[in-house]
Amino acid sequence: MSTLRLLDATGKTTVVALNDSGAYTRPLAPLRSRVAYAAAHVVPKTYADNTPGQPADIDWDATLAFRRNVYSWGLGVADAMDTAQRNMGLDAAATRELITRTAEVARDAGGSVVVGVNTDHVEEAHISLEQVISAYLEQLHFTEEQGAGPVLMASRHLARVATSAEDYRRVYREVLSRATVPVVLHWLGTAFDPELAGYFGAEDWQTASEVLLQIIAENPDKVAGVKMSLLNAESEISVRERLPQGVRMFTGDDFNYVELIGGALRQAQGARARGYSDALLGAFAAITPVASAAIQALDAGDAERYQRILGPTEELSRQVFAAPTFYYKTGVAFLAWLNGHQPAFQMVGGLHSARSLPHLSRIVELANTSLALEQPDLARERWHGMLRVNGVDV
């Protein structure tokens, strides 16, 4: 029996049995019951200067192969978003090239791709509302030219300059009016980016969600969906129940996605309410085969199997996205390395150093438990090698 060596925060090691993989199968037809995107990461060249502050030097073969793998499991790809290290190592030039290349892969593979639209190519920290609008439009038009679906991300520039809810309504109104295809609006919480505090003009989600819903109501034909990443199921369900017909809720809640996607019943203001969220998750980049198998179960009408497959992954995701949550990208890349999707555990900007060995050990343990290790023997070999390099006897 193969075993895994684990390391805790005191330096103590333990041994657990190495499980087989989930032996999941790729779908033979498009997934039907949910629209699901995996927010993909980028793989740098192993020999590049992957240190803080250096431009991203991407291993395009590995990066694009990862996206093709996602498509092979029936999921779409959400690219050039926070999982790809926007504002955390992925510079403007690399972002544009990533969007161009990933859109080309989507066309070749017949897959669906959406990409982040932001204002982050502007180097000045403080700009006017007019400049925020212009910056958004520059990236929006570039994305449309590449043939990718736009995700209008939360802008740090807008968060800094806006003084009222009306400022947010104005910016989104101007940008959406010039979009040639419907966009997804992304509400990113402070756990992911503290600089976005007070986004949509309020600190509390109840008030801010009213502004978001007003923006959508003013532009119903220009909004395809909303991605909420507040790590708060109550806020997502509240907004989801009030969305206009045809506007999807894409959960970005990496803590509570199992029930949000599954469509659990909840008690709402004295009445039973039903609904479900589609998915646009960094977690699904880490567990793509498991996520695909779970949605295939929903397609087959087997809710119990869906829960049995996806349920155990939520604890893994909570570990990957543990505080400080914005370092979750490290766990996503770590699992990609364990699963053989990149040659080394390297990240642009040196972000592979953002989590401790005990933290990574817990990821290994939970990935093993939830059958998220695609090649268990390879994962064991790589993890044990990493322990040895760091002076841990295996």
Summary of the structure (lengths in Angstrom):
residues: 394
radius of gyration: 20.5
end to end distance: 15.6
largest distance: 63.6
contacts: 1367
relative contact order: 0.15
helix: 47%
strand: 15%
